[in-house]
Amino acid sequence: MNQRSGDVAIGILVIGASGLLIWAVSGYRGVAFVAFLVISGGVVIRLFESPSKWSKTFAIFMLPALLLTYLKPKKKPSTEREQN
């Protein structure tokens, strides 16, 4: 793989700036959350690319669970529901 050093430097700069922005907005928990999503997404993509039918089956079950866990609206705690 031929990569220019400028491309690597730009990639590192973008990842660093994104990490700082996420940390500024939501702290360490936000950085950990985004890192978990990126790692989980990478695992799902690798499973889809695998030739094994079992890994693709697992990826099919993992992808909706990953998306629904973080995209569905959160329920209000019971104390907030009673006050409204």
Sequence and secondary structure as in RCSB ss.txt:
>XXXX:A:sequence
MNQRSGDVAIGILVIGASGLLIWAVSGYRGVAFVAFLVISGGVVIRLFESPSKWSKTFAIFMLPALLLTYLKPKK
KPSTEREQN
>XXXX:A:secstr
    HHHHHHHHHHHHHHHHHHHHHHHHHHHHHHHHHHHHHHHHHHHHHSS HHHHHHHHHHHHHHHHHHHS   
  HHHHHH 
